[in-house]
Amino acid sequence: MKLSTGKRAFITVTEAARVLDINPSRVYRLIAEGELPSSSFNSRTLVRRTDIETYRKRRDKWLKLHGRVTA
């Protein structure tokens, strides 16, 4: 599935980790904790690109409120 911009709508956990600048195990933890929705396809865990962006904005807002530096 592709978006009109040519980017895929779903990305792998490894790609999500790269986008968020975190370890893939942290992405799996976010999924398990319900912080990041995911889907399974052919035994692969995939994350919607829009959900990654929503999570990143929420995380950055929290970091800013708590005086932490964002990447």
CHARMM internal coordinates of N, CA and C (Angstrom, degrees):
IC EDIT
DIST 1 N 1 CA 1.4390
DIST 1 CA 1 C 1.5241
ANGL 1 N 1 CA 1 C 108.21
DIST 1 C 2 N 1.3279
ANGL 1 CA 1 C 2 N 117.43
DIHE 1 N 1 CA 1 C 2 N 131.00
DIST 2 N 2 CA 1.4572
ANGL 1 C 2 N 2 CA 121.08
DIHE 1 CA 1 C 2 N 2 CA -178.71
DIST 2 CA 2 C 1.5177
ANGL 2 N 2 CA 2 C 110.19
DIHE 1 C 2 N 2 CA 2 C -124.15
DIST 2 C 3 N 1.3287
ANGL 2 CA 2 C 3 N 114.83
DIHE 2 N 2 CA 2 C 3 N 147.85
DIST 3 N 3 CA 1.4561
ANGL 2 C 3 N 3 CA 120.76
DIHE 2 CA 2 C 3 N 3 CA 173.03
DIST 3 CA 3 C 1.5203
ANGL 3 N 3 CA 3 C 108.53
DIHE 2 C 3 N 3 CA 3 C -82.91
DIST 3 C 4 N 1.3019
ANGL 3 CA 3 C 4 N 116.94
DIHE 3 N 3 CA 3 C 4 N 166.82
DIST 4 N 4 CA 1.4611
ANGL 3 C 4 N 4 CA 120.28
DIHE 3 CA 3 C 4 N 4 CA -179.01
DIST 4 CA 4 C 1.5289
ANGL 4 N 4 CA 4 C 112.05
DIHE 3 C 4 N 4 CA 4 C -64.12
DIST 4 C 5 N 1.3349
ANGL 4 CA 4 C 5 N 117.98
DIHE 4 N 4 CA 4 C 5 N -21.23
DIST 5 N 5 CA 1.4582
ANGL 4 C 5 N 5 CA 121.65
DIHE 4 CA 4 C 5 N 5 CA 179.74
DIST 5 CA 5 C 1.5198
ANGL 5 N 5 CA 5 C 111.58
DIHE 4 C 5 N 5 CA 5 C -79.05
DIST 5 C 6 N 1.3326
ANGL 5 CA 5 C 6 N 117.88
DIHE 5 N 5 CA 5 C 6 N -4.78
DIST 6 N 6 CA 1.4524
ANGL 5 C 6 N 6 CA 121.33
DIHE 5 CA 5 C 6 N 6 CA -178.39
DIST 6 CA 6 C 1.5166
ANGL 6 N 6 CA 6 C 112.53
DIHE 5 C 6 N 6 CA 6 C 92.88
DIST 6 C 7 N 1.3229
ANGL 6 CA 6 C 7 N 118.16
DIHE 6 N 6 CA 6 C 7 N -7.33
DIST 7 N 7 CA 1.4542
ANGL 6 C 7 N 7 CA 121.24
DIHE 6 CA 6 C 7 N 7 CA 177.36
DIST 7 CA 7 C 1.5197
ANGL 7 N 7 CA 7 C 108.81
DIHE 6 C 7 N 7 CA 7 C -85.20
DIST 7 C 8 N 1.3436
ANGL 7 CA 7 C 8 N 114.43
DIHE 7 N 7 CA 7 C 8 N 145.94
DIST 8 N 8 CA 1.4604
ANGL 7 C 8 N 8 CA 118.68
DIHE 7 CA 7 C 8 N 8 CA 177.77
DIST 8 CA 8 C 1.5187
ANGL 8 N 8 CA 8 C 110.60
DIHE 7 C 8 N 8 CA 8 C -70.39
DIST 8 C 9 N 1.3180
ANGL 8 CA 8 C 9 N 117.11
DIHE 8 N 8 CA 8 C 9 N 142.91
DIST 9 N 9 CA 1.4636
ANGL 8 C 9 N 9 CA 121.92
DIHE 8 CA 8 C 9 N 9 CA -179.71
DIST 9 CA 9 C 1.5232
ANGL 9 N 9 CA 9 C 111.29
DIHE 8 C 9 N 9 CA 9 C -71.02
DIST 9 C 10 N 1.3409
ANGL 9 CA 9 C 10 N 117.48
DIHE 9 N 9 CA 9 C 10 N -31.43
DIST 10 N 10 CA 1.4595
ANGL 9 C 10 N 10 CA 122.24
DIHE 9 CA 9 C 10 N 10 CA 179.78
DIST 10 CA 10 C 1.5196
ANGL 10 N 10 CA 10 C 109.27
DIHE 9 C 10 N 10 CA 10 C -118.27
DIST 10 C 11 N 1.3366
ANGL 10 CA 10 C 11 N 115.84
DIHE 10 N 10 CA 10 C 11 N 141.41
DIST 11 N 11 CA 1.4571
ANGL 10 C 11 N 11 CA 120.58
DIHE 10 CA 10 C 11 N 11 CA 177.38
DIST 11 CA 11 C 1.5247
ANGL 11 N 11 CA 11 C 109.59
DIHE 10 C 11 N 11 CA 11 C -128.37
DIST 11 C 12 N 1.3189
ANGL 11 CA 11 C 12 N 116.72
DIHE 11 N 11 CA 11 C 12 N 161.60
DIST 12 N 12 CA 1.4615
ANGL 11 C 12 N 12 CA 121.33
DIHE 11 CA 11 C 12 N 12 CA -179.08
DIST 12 CA 12 C 1.5335
ANGL 12 N 12 CA 12 C 109.61
DIHE 11 C 12 N 12 CA 12 C -75.57
DIST 12 C 13 N 1.3309
ANGL 12 CA 12 C 13 N 114.62
DIHE 12 N 12 CA 12 C 13 N 167.21
DIST 13 N 13 CA 1.4585
ANGL 12 C 13 N 13 CA 120.45
DIHE 12 CA 12 C 13 N 13 CA 177.52
DIST 13 CA 13 C 1.5218
ANGL 13 N 13 CA 13 C 110.36
DIHE 12 C 13 N 13 CA 13 C -61.39
DIST 13 C 14 N 1.3179
ANGL 13 CA 13 C 14 N 117.51
DIHE 13 N 13 CA 13 C 14 N -40.11
DIST 14 N 14 CA 1.4628
ANGL 13 C 14 N 14 CA 120.95
DIHE 13 CA 13 C 14 N 14 CA 178.85
DIST 14 CA 14 C 1.5238
ANGL 14 N 14 CA 14 C 110.92
DIHE 13 C 14 N 14 CA 14 C -62.07
DIST 14 C 15 N 1.3263
ANGL 14 CA 14 C 15 N 117.02
DIHE 14 N 14 CA 14 C 15 N -43.01
DIST 15 N 15 CA 1.4606
ANGL 14 C 15 N 15 CA 120.72
DIHE 14 CA 14 C 15 N 15 CA 178.22
DIST 15 CA 15 C 1.5308
ANGL 15 N 15 CA 15 C 110.86
DIHE 14 C 15 N 15 CA 15 C -66.70
DIST 15 C 16 N 1.3376
ANGL 15 CA 15 C 16 N 116.20
DIHE 15 N 15 CA 15 C 16 N -39.75
DIST 16 N 16 CA 1.4664
ANGL 15 C 16 N 16 CA 120.25
DIHE 15 CA 15 C 16 N 16 CA 177.89
DIST 16 CA 16 C 1.5238
ANGL 16 N 16 CA 16 C 110.41
DIHE 15 C 16 N 16 CA 16 C -61.61
DIST 16 C 17 N 1.3303
ANGL 16 CA 16 C 17 N 116.21
DIHE 16 N 16 CA 16 C 17 N -41.56
DIST 17 N 17 CA 1.4641
ANGL 16 C 17 N 17 CA 120.75
DIHE 16 CA 16 C 17 N 17 CA 178.46
DIST 17 CA 17 C 1.5243
ANGL 17 N 17 CA 17 C 110.74
DIHE 16 C 17 N 17 CA 17 C -61.13
DIST 17 C 18 N 1.3077
ANGL 17 CA 17 C 18 N 116.38
DIHE 17 N 17 CA 17 C 18 N -41.06
DIST 18 N 18 CA 1.4615
ANGL 17 C 18 N 18 CA 121.37
DIHE 17 CA 17 C 18 N 18 CA 178.80
DIST 18 CA 18 C 1.5328
ANGL 18 N 18 CA 18 C 110.54
DIHE 17 C 18 N 18 CA 18 C -63.44
DIST 18 C 19 N 1.3218
ANGL 18 CA 18 C 19 N 116.55
DIHE 18 N 18 CA 18 C 19 N -43.88
DIST 19 N 19 CA 1.4644
ANGL 18 C 19 N 19 CA 121.05
DIHE 18 CA 18 C 19 N 19 CA -180.00
DIST 19 CA 19 C 1.5287
ANGL 19 N 19 CA 19 C 110.65
DIHE 18 C 19 N 19 CA 19 C -63.56
DIST 19 C 20 N 1.3209
ANGL 19 CA 19 C 20 N 116.60
DIHE 19 N 19 CA 19 C 20 N -41.02
DIST 20 N 20 CA 1.4637
ANGL 19 C 20 N 20 CA 121.30
DIHE 19 CA 19 C 20 N 20 CA -177.68
DIST 20 CA 20 C 1.5267
ANGL 20 N 20 CA 20 C 113.11
DIHE 19 C 20 N 20 CA 20 C -86.61
DIST 20 C 21 N 1.3199
ANGL 20 CA 20 C 21 N 116.75
DIHE 20 N 20 CA 20 C 21 N -6.06
DIST 21 N 21 CA 1.4639
ANGL 20 C 21 N 21 CA 122.80
DIHE 20 CA 20 C 21 N 21 CA -178.36
DIST 21 CA 21 C 1.5309
ANGL 21 N 21 CA 21 C 111.27
DIHE 20 C 21 N 21 CA 21 C 58.09
DIST 21 C 22 N 1.3388
ANGL 21 CA 21 C 22 N 114.77
DIHE 21 N 21 CA 21 C 22 N 47.24
DIST 22 N 22 CA 1.4613
ANGL 21 C 22 N 22 CA 121.65
DIHE 21 CA 21 C 22 N 22 CA 176.59
DIST 22 CA 22 C 1.5264
ANGL 22 N 22 CA 22 C 108.52
DIHE 21 C 22 N 22 CA 22 C -135.62
DIST 22 C 23 N 1.3149
ANGL 22 CA 22 C 23 N 116.25
DIHE 22 N 22 CA 22 C 23 N 171.64
DIST 23 N 23 CA 1.4510
ANGL 22 C 23 N 23 CA 122.59
DIHE 22 CA 22 C 23 N 23 CA 179.48
DIST 23 CA 23 C 1.5365
ANGL 23 N 23 CA 23 C 110.13
DIHE 22 C 23 N 23 CA 23 C -76.03
DIST 23 C 24 N 1.3339
ANGL 23 CA 23 C 24 N 118.75
DIHE 23 N 23 CA 23 C 24 N 143.92
DIST 24 N 24 CA 1.4649
ANGL 23 C 24 N 24 CA 119.94
DIHE 23 CA 23 C 24 N 24 CA 177.47
DIST 24 CA 24 C 1.5328
ANGL 24 N 24 CA 24 C 113.54
DIHE 23 C 24 N 24 CA 24 C -55.13
DIST 24 C 25 N 1.3321
ANGL 24 CA 24 C 25 N 117.60
DIHE 24 N 24 CA 24 C 25 N -33.06
DIST 25 N 25 CA 1.4618
ANGL 24 C 25 N 25 CA 119.20
DIHE 24 CA 24 C 25 N 25 CA 178.57
DIST 25 CA 25 C 1.5245
ANGL 25 N 25 CA 25 C 110.79
DIHE 24 C 25 N 25 CA 25 C -63.86
DIST 25 C 26 N 1.3245
ANGL 25 CA 25 C 26 N 117.53
DIHE 25 N 25 CA 25 C 26 N -32.34
DIST 26 N 26 CA 1.4642
ANGL 25 C 26 N 26 CA 121.19
DIHE 25 CA 25 C 26 N 26 CA 176.13
DIST 26 CA 26 C 1.5248
ANGL 26 N 26 CA 26 C 110.29
DIHE 25 C 26 N 26 CA 26 C -68.03
DIST 26 C 27 N 1.3169
ANGL 26 CA 26 C 27 N 118.10
DIHE 26 N 26 CA 26 C 27 N -36.14
DIST 27 N 27 CA 1.4702
ANGL 26 C 27 N 27 CA 121.06
DIHE 26 CA 26 C 27 N 27 CA 176.71
DIST 27 CA 27 C 1.5262
ANGL 27 N 27 CA 27 C 109.60
DIHE 26 C 27 N 27 CA 27 C -63.34
DIST 27 C 28 N 1.3359
ANGL 27 CA 27 C 28 N 116.85
DIHE 27 N 27 CA 27 C 28 N -44.90
DIST 28 N 28 CA 1.4701
ANGL 27 C 28 N 28 CA 119.89
DIHE 27 CA 27 C 28 N 28 CA 177.28
DIST 28 CA 28 C 1.5272
ANGL 28 N 28 CA 28 C 110.85
DIHE 27 C 28 N 28 CA 28 C -60.61
DIST 28 C 29 N 1.3354
ANGL 28 CA 28 C 29 N 116.93
DIHE 28 N 28 CA 28 C 29 N -38.22
DIST 29 N 29 CA 1.4647
ANGL 28 C 29 N 29 CA 120.66
DIHE 28 CA 28 C 29 N 29 CA 178.84
DIST 29 CA 29 C 1.5246
ANGL 29 N 29 CA 29 C 110.27
DIHE 28 C 29 N 29 CA 29 C -65.37
DIST 29 C 30 N 1.3370
ANGL 29 CA 29 C 30 N 117.60
DIHE 29 N 29 CA 29 C 30 N -42.68
DIST 30 N 30 CA 1.4592
ANGL 29 C 30 N 30 CA 121.24
DIHE 29 CA 29 C 30 N 30 CA 177.68
DIST 30 CA 30 C 1.5217
ANGL 30 N 30 CA 30 C 110.93
DIHE 29 C 30 N 30 CA 30 C -60.89
DIST 30 C 31 N 1.3220
ANGL 30 CA 30 C 31 N 116.67
DIHE 30 N 30 CA 30 C 31 N -38.48
DIST 31 N 31 CA 1.4633
ANGL 30 C 31 N 31 CA 121.42
DIHE 30 CA 30 C 31 N 31 CA 177.40
DIST 31 CA 31 C 1.5253
ANGL 31 N 31 CA 31 C 109.88
DIHE 30 C 31 N 31 CA 31 C -65.22
DIST 31 C 32 N 1.3356
ANGL 31 CA 31 C 32 N 116.45
DIHE 31 N 31 CA 31 C 32 N -47.35
DIST 32 N 32 CA 1.4716
ANGL 31 C 32 N 32 CA 121.18
DIHE 31 CA 31 C 32 N 32 CA -178.82
DIST 32 CA 32 C 1.5310
ANGL 32 N 32 CA 32 C 111.81
DIHE 31 C 32 N 32 CA 32 C -62.77
DIST 32 C 33 N 1.3342
ANGL 32 CA 32 C 33 N 115.93
DIHE 32 N 32 CA 32 C 33 N -34.54
DIST 33 N 33 CA 1.4691
ANGL 32 C 33 N 33 CA 120.96
DIHE 32 CA 32 C 33 N 33 CA -179.52
DIST 33 CA 33 C 1.5255
ANGL 33 N 33 CA 33 C 112.74
DIHE 32 C 33 N 33 CA 33 C -81.71
DIST 33 C 34 N 1.3324
ANGL 33 CA 33 C 34 N 117.28
DIHE 33 N 33 CA 33 C 34 N -3.67
DIST 34 N 34 CA 1.4556
ANGL 33 C 34 N 34 CA 121.26
DIHE 33 CA 33 C 34 N 34 CA 179.48
DIST 34 CA 34 C 1.5198
ANGL 34 N 34 CA 34 C 114.06
DIHE 33 C 34 N 34 CA 34 C 80.99
DIST 34 C 35 N 1.3259
ANGL 34 CA 34 C 35 N 117.41
DIHE 34 N 34 CA 34 C 35 N 10.46
DIST 35 N 35 CA 1.4592
ANGL 34 C 35 N 35 CA 121.69
DIHE 34 CA 34 C 35 N 35 CA 179.56
DIST 35 CA 35 C 1.5279
ANGL 35 N 35 CA 35 C 112.38
DIHE 34 C 35 N 35 CA 35 C -79.92
DIST 35 C 36 N 1.3291
ANGL 35 CA 35 C 36 N 115.71
DIHE 35 N 35 CA 35 C 36 N -23.08
DIST 36 N 36 CA 1.4593
ANGL 35 C 36 N 36 CA 121.22
DIHE 35 CA 35 C 36 N 36 CA -176.09
DIST 36 CA 36 C 1.5342
ANGL 36 N 36 CA 36 C 108.58
DIHE 35 C 36 N 36 CA 36 C -137.26
DIST 36 C 37 N 1.3274
ANGL 36 CA 36 C 37 N 117.40
DIHE 36 N 36 CA 36 C 37 N 112.76
DIST 37 N 37 CA 1.4674
ANGL 36 C 37 N 37 CA 120.03
DIHE 36 CA 36 C 37 N 37 CA 179.06
DIST 37 CA 37 C 1.5286
ANGL 37 N 37 CA 37 C 111.02
DIHE 36 C 37 N 37 CA 37 C -66.23
DIST 37 C 38 N 1.3167
ANGL 37 CA 37 C 38 N 116.46
DIHE 37 N 37 CA 37 C 38 N 151.00
DIST 38 N 38 CA 1.4636
ANGL 37 C 38 N 38 CA 120.52
DIHE 37 CA 37 C 38 N 38 CA 177.94
DIST 38 CA 38 C 1.5174
ANGL 38 N 38 CA 38 C 109.72
DIHE 37 C 38 N 38 CA 38 C -145.89
DIST 38 C 39 N 1.3181
ANGL 38 CA 38 C 39 N 114.43
DIHE 38 N 38 CA 38 C 39 N 168.84
DIST 39 N 39 CA 1.4616
ANGL 38 C 39 N 39 CA 122.51
DIHE 38 CA 38 C 39 N 39 CA 175.77
DIST 39 CA 39 C 1.5144
ANGL 39 N 39 CA 39 C 108.02
DIHE 38 C 39 N 39 CA 39 C -135.38
DIST 39 C 40 N 1.3176
ANGL 39 CA 39 C 40 N 116.01
DIHE 39 N 39 CA 39 C 40 N 155.45
DIST 40 N 40 CA 1.4629
ANGL 39 C 40 N 40 CA 120.47
DIHE 39 CA 39 C 40 N 40 CA 175.85
DIST 40 CA 40 C 1.5164
ANGL 40 N 40 CA 40 C 108.75
DIHE 39 C 40 N 40 CA 40 C -110.54
DIST 40 C 41 N 1.3272
ANGL 40 CA 40 C 41 N 115.10
DIHE 40 N 40 CA 40 C 41 N 138.92
DIST 41 N 41 CA 1.4578
ANGL 40 C 41 N 41 CA 121.31
DIHE 40 CA 40 C 41 N 41 CA 177.31
DIST 41 CA 41 C 1.5134
ANGL 41 N 41 CA 41 C 107.38
DIHE 40 C 41 N 41 CA 41 C -146.45
DIST 41 C 42 N 1.3246
ANGL 41 CA 41 C 42 N 116.55
DIHE 41 N 41 CA 41 C 42 N 121.45
DIST 42 N 42 CA 1.4680
ANGL 41 C 42 N 42 CA 121.51
DIHE 41 CA 41 C 42 N 42 CA -178.31
DIST 42 CA 42 C 1.5228
ANGL 42 N 42 CA 42 C 111.95
DIHE 41 C 42 N 42 CA 42 C 50.58
DIST 42 C 43 N 1.3120
ANGL 42 CA 42 C 43 N 116.70
DIHE 42 N 42 CA 42 C 43 N 47.57
DIST 43 N 43 CA 1.4665
ANGL 42 C 43 N 43 CA 123.75
DIHE 42 CA 42 C 43 N 43 CA 178.89
DIST 43 CA 43 C 1.5259
ANGL 43 N 43 CA 43 C 113.86
DIHE 42 C 43 N 43 CA 43 C 64.70
DIST 43 C 44 N 1.3102
ANGL 43 CA 43 C 44 N 117.80
DIHE 43 N 43 CA 43 C 44 N 18.24
DIST 44 N 44 CA 1.4708
ANGL 43 C 44 N 44 CA 121.63
DIHE 43 CA 43 C 44 N 44 CA 177.33
DIST 44 CA 44 C 1.5200
ANGL 44 N 44 CA 44 C 108.81
DIHE 43 C 44 N 44 CA 44 C -115.10
DIST 44 C 45 N 1.3072
ANGL 44 CA 44 C 45 N 115.79
DIHE 44 N 44 CA 44 C 45 N 139.90
DIST 45 N 45 CA 1.4564
ANGL 44 C 45 N 45 CA 120.95
DIHE 44 CA 44 C 45 N 45 CA 176.16
DIST 45 CA 45 C 1.5194
ANGL 45 N 45 CA 45 C 107.70
DIHE 44 C 45 N 45 CA 45 C -89.22
DIST 45 C 46 N 1.3146
ANGL 45 CA 45 C 46 N 115.45
DIHE 45 N 45 CA 45 C 46 N 125.85
DIST 46 N 46 CA 1.4559
ANGL 45 C 46 N 46 CA 121.55
DIHE 45 CA 45 C 46 N 46 CA -178.79
DIST 46 CA 46 C 1.5206
ANGL 46 N 46 CA 46 C 109.59
DIHE 45 C 46 N 46 CA 46 C -122.96
DIST 46 C 47 N 1.3203
ANGL 46 CA 46 C 47 N 115.01
DIHE 46 N 46 CA 46 C 47 N 148.76
DIST 47 N 47 CA 1.4549
ANGL 46 C 47 N 47 CA 121.53
DIHE 46 CA 46 C 47 N 47 CA -179.57
DIST 47 CA 47 C 1.5225
ANGL 47 N 47 CA 47 C 108.25
DIHE 46 C 47 N 47 CA 47 C -123.86
DIST 47 C 48 N 1.3167
ANGL 47 CA 47 C 48 N 115.30
DIHE 47 N 47 CA 47 C 48 N 135.76
DIST 48 N 48 CA 1.4632
ANGL 47 C 48 N 48 CA 120.01
DIHE 47 CA 47 C 48 N 48 CA 179.45
DIST 48 CA 48 C 1.5283
ANGL 48 N 48 CA 48 C 109.07
DIHE 47 C 48 N 48 CA 48 C -69.36
DIST 48 C 49 N 1.3070
ANGL 48 CA 48 C 49 N 117.20
DIHE 48 N 48 CA 48 C 49 N 132.07
DIST 49 N 49 CA 1.4611
ANGL 48 C 49 N 49 CA 122.77
DIHE 48 CA 48 C 49 N 49 CA -178.96
DIST 49 CA 49 C 1.5311
ANGL 49 N 49 CA 49 C 111.26
DIHE 48 C 49 N 49 CA 49 C -55.45
DIST 49 C 50 N 1.3238
ANGL 49 CA 49 C 50 N 117.55
DIHE 49 N 49 CA 49 C 50 N -39.99
DIST 50 N 50 CA 1.4688
ANGL 49 C 50 N 50 CA 120.34
DIHE 49 CA 49 C 50 N 50 CA 179.88
DIST 50 CA 50 C 1.5284
ANGL 50 N 50 CA 50 C 111.29
DIHE 49 C 50 N 50 CA 50 C -65.37
DIST 50 C 51 N 1.3367
ANGL 50 CA 50 C 51 N 117.59
DIHE 50 N 50 CA 50 C 51 N -33.24
DIST 51 N 51 CA 1.4673
ANGL 50 C 51 N 51 CA 120.64
DIHE 50 CA 50 C 51 N 51 CA 177.05
DIST 51 CA 51 C 1.5213
ANGL 51 N 51 CA 51 C 111.17
DIHE 50 C 51 N 51 CA 51 C -68.62
DIST 51 C 52 N 1.3286
ANGL 51 CA 51 C 52 N 116.54
DIHE 51 N 51 CA 51 C 52 N -34.39
DIST 52 N 52 CA 1.4657
ANGL 51 C 52 N 52 CA 120.92
DIHE 51 CA 51 C 52 N 52 CA 176.05
DIST 52 CA 52 C 1.5298
ANGL 52 N 52 CA 52 C 109.69
DIHE 51 C 52 N 52 CA 52 C -62.79
DIST 52 C 53 N 1.3212
ANGL 52 CA 52 C 53 N 116.44
DIHE 52 N 52 CA 52 C 53 N -45.88
DIST 53 N 53 CA 1.4652
ANGL 52 C 53 N 53 CA 120.48
DIHE 52 CA 52 C 53 N 53 CA -179.22
DIST 53 CA 53 C 1.5267
ANGL 53 N 53 CA 53 C 111.12
DIHE 52 C 53 N 53 CA 53 C -65.68
DIST 53 C 54 N 1.3273
ANGL 53 CA 53 C 54 N 117.26
DIHE 53 N 53 CA 53 C 54 N -39.96
DIST 54 N 54 CA 1.4627
ANGL 53 C 54 N 54 CA 121.09
DIHE 53 CA 53 C 54 N 54 CA 177.33
DIST 54 CA 54 C 1.5196
ANGL 54 N 54 CA 54 C 110.51
DIHE 53 C 54 N 54 CA 54 C -62.34
DIST 54 C 55 N 1.3265
ANGL 54 CA 54 C 55 N 116.99
DIHE 54 N 54 CA 54 C 55 N -44.71
DIST 55 N 55 CA 1.4609
ANGL 54 C 55 N 55 CA 120.95
DIHE 54 CA 54 C 55 N 55 CA 178.80
DIST 55 CA 55 C 1.5284
ANGL 55 N 55 CA 55 C 110.18
DIHE 54 C 55 N 55 CA 55 C -63.03
DIST 55 C 56 N 1.3195
ANGL 55 CA 55 C 56 N 117.38
DIHE 55 N 55 CA 55 C 56 N -44.10
DIST 56 N 56 CA 1.4682
ANGL 55 C 56 N 56 CA 120.74
DIHE 55 CA 55 C 56 N 56 CA -178.02
DIST 56 CA 56 C 1.5292
ANGL 56 N 56 CA 56 C 110.67
DIHE 55 C 56 N 56 CA 56 C -61.65
DIST 56 C 57 N 1.3191
ANGL 56 CA 56 C 57 N 117.60
DIHE 56 N 56 CA 56 C 57 N -43.26
DIST 57 N 57 CA 1.4632
ANGL 56 C 57 N 57 CA 120.63
DIHE 56 CA 56 C 57 N 57 CA 178.57
DIST 57 CA 57 C 1.5243
ANGL 57 N 57 CA 57 C 111.31
DIHE 56 C 57 N 57 CA 57 C -62.84
DIST 57 C 58 N 1.3304
ANGL 57 CA 57 C 58 N 116.69
DIHE 57 N 57 CA 57 C 58 N -42.66
DIST 58 N 58 CA 1.4630
ANGL 57 C 58 N 58 CA 121.61
DIHE 57 CA 57 C 58 N 58 CA 178.60
DIST 58 CA 58 C 1.5311
ANGL 58 N 58 CA 58 C 110.27
DIHE 57 C 58 N 58 CA 58 C -63.55
DIST 58 C 59 N 1.3394
ANGL 58 CA 58 C 59 N 116.69
DIHE 58 N 58 CA 58 C 59 N -43.36
DIST 59 N 59 CA 1.4664
ANGL 58 C 59 N 59 CA 121.86
DIHE 58 CA 58 C 59 N 59 CA 179.42
DIST 59 CA 59 C 1.5278
ANGL 59 N 59 CA 59 C 110.70
DIHE 58 C 59 N 59 CA 59 C -63.58
DIST 59 C 60 N 1.3416
ANGL 59 CA 59 C 60 N 116.40
DIHE 59 N 59 CA 59 C 60 N -46.46
DIST 60 N 60 CA 1.4631
ANGL 59 C 60 N 60 CA 120.01
DIHE 59 CA 59 C 60 N 60 CA -178.79
DIST 60 CA 60 C 1.5271
ANGL 60 N 60 CA 60 C 111.76
DIHE 59 C 60 N 60 CA 60 C -63.89
DIST 60 C 61 N 1.3269
ANGL 60 CA 60 C 61 N 116.87
DIHE 60 N 60 CA 60 C 61 N -37.13
DIST 61 N 61 CA 1.4607
ANGL 60 C 61 N 61 CA 120.75
DIHE 60 CA 60 C 61 N 61 CA 177.38
DIST 61 CA 61 C 1.5257
ANGL 61 N 61 CA 61 C 110.13
DIHE 60 C 61 N 61 CA 61 C -63.94
DIST 61 C 62 N 1.3314
ANGL 61 CA 61 C 62 N 116.63
DIHE 61 N 61 CA 61 C 62 N -43.42
DIST 62 N 62 CA 1.4577
ANGL 61 C 62 N 62 CA 120.89
DIHE 61 CA 61 C 62 N 62 CA 178.72
DIST 62 CA 62 C 1.5305
ANGL 62 N 62 CA 62 C 110.52
DIHE 61 C 62 N 62 CA 62 C -62.79
DIST 62 C 63 N 1.3268
ANGL 62 CA 62 C 63 N 116.51
DIHE 62 N 62 CA 62 C 63 N -44.62
DIST 63 N 63 CA 1.4650
ANGL 62 C 63 N 63 CA 120.83
DIHE 62 CA 62 C 63 N 63 CA 179.69
DIST 63 CA 63 C 1.5327
ANGL 63 N 63 CA 63 C 111.18
DIHE 62 C 63 N 63 CA 63 C -61.40
DIST 63 C 64 N 1.3158
ANGL 63 CA 63 C 64 N 116.53
DIHE 63 N 63 CA 63 C 64 N -41.14
DIST 64 N 64 CA 1.4600
ANGL 63 C 64 N 64 CA 120.73
DIHE 63 CA 63 C 64 N 64 CA -179.84
DIST 64 CA 64 C 1.5300
ANGL 64 N 64 CA 64 C 110.49
DIHE 63 C 64 N 64 CA 64 C -65.81
DIST 64 C 65 N 1.3302
ANGL 64 CA 64 C 65 N 117.24
DIHE 64 N 64 CA 64 C 65 N -42.45
DIST 65 N 65 CA 1.4607
ANGL 64 C 65 N 65 CA 121.77
DIHE 64 CA 64 C 65 N 65 CA 179.48
DIST 65 CA 65 C 1.5278
ANGL 65 N 65 CA 65 C 111.49
DIHE 64 C 65 N 65 CA 65 C -62.82
DIST 65 C 66 N 1.3117
ANGL 65 CA 65 C 66 N 116.61
DIHE 65 N 65 CA 65 C 66 N -30.73
DIST 66 N 66 CA 1.4604
ANGL 65 C 66 N 66 CA 121.41
DIHE 65 CA 65 C 66 N 66 CA -177.19
DIST 66 CA 66 C 1.5261
ANGL 66 N 66 CA 66 C 112.49
DIHE 65 C 66 N 66 CA 66 C -100.52
DIST 66 C 67 N 1.3197
ANGL 66 CA 66 C 67 N 116.80
DIHE 66 N 66 CA 66 C 67 N 15.24
DIST 67 N 67 CA 1.4560
ANGL 66 C 67 N 67 CA 121.82
DIHE 66 CA 66 C 67 N 67 CA 174.17
DIST 67 CA 67 C 1.5072
ANGL 67 N 67 CA 67 C 114.77
DIHE 66 C 67 N 67 CA 67 C 68.06
DIST 67 C 68 N 1.3146
ANGL 67 CA 67 C 68 N 116.71
DIHE 67 N 67 CA 67 C 68 N 27.70
DIST 68 N 68 CA 1.4589
ANGL 67 C 68 N 68 CA 120.56
DIHE 67 CA 67 C 68 N 68 CA 179.20
DIST 68 CA 68 C 1.5208
ANGL 68 N 68 CA 68 C 109.52
DIHE 67 C 68 N 68 CA 68 C -102.62
DIST 68 C 69 N 1.2970
ANGL 68 CA 68 C 69 N 116.32
DIHE 68 N 68 CA 68 C 69 N 153.86
DIST 69 N 69 CA 1.4596
ANGL 68 C 69 N 69 CA 122.09
DIHE 68 CA 68 C 69 N 69 CA -178.49
DIST 69 CA 69 C 1.5173
ANGL 69 N 69 CA 69 C 110.01
DIHE 68 C 69 N 69 CA 69 C -82.50
DIST 69 C 70 N 1.3275
ANGL 69 CA 69 C 70 N 116.89
DIHE 69 N 69 CA 69 C 70 N 136.35
DIST 70 N 70 CA 1.4598
ANGL 69 C 70 N 70 CA 121.24
DIHE 69 CA 69 C 70 N 70 CA 175.89
DIST 70 CA 70 C 1.5123
ANGL 70 N 70 CA 70 C 108.96
DIHE 69 C 70 N 70 CA 70 C -97.68
DIST 70 C 71 N 1.3383
ANGL 70 CA 70 C 71 N 115.09
DIHE 70 N 70 CA 70 C 71 N 152.50
DIST 71 N 71 CA 1.4729
ANGL 70 C 71 N 71 CA 120.18
DIHE 70 CA 70 C 71 N 71 CA -178.09
DIST 71 CA 71 C 1.5024
ANGL 71 N 71 CA 71 C 111.19
DIHE 70 C 71 N 71 CA 71 C -75.10
END
COOR INIT
IC SEED 1 N 1 CA 1 C
IC BUILD
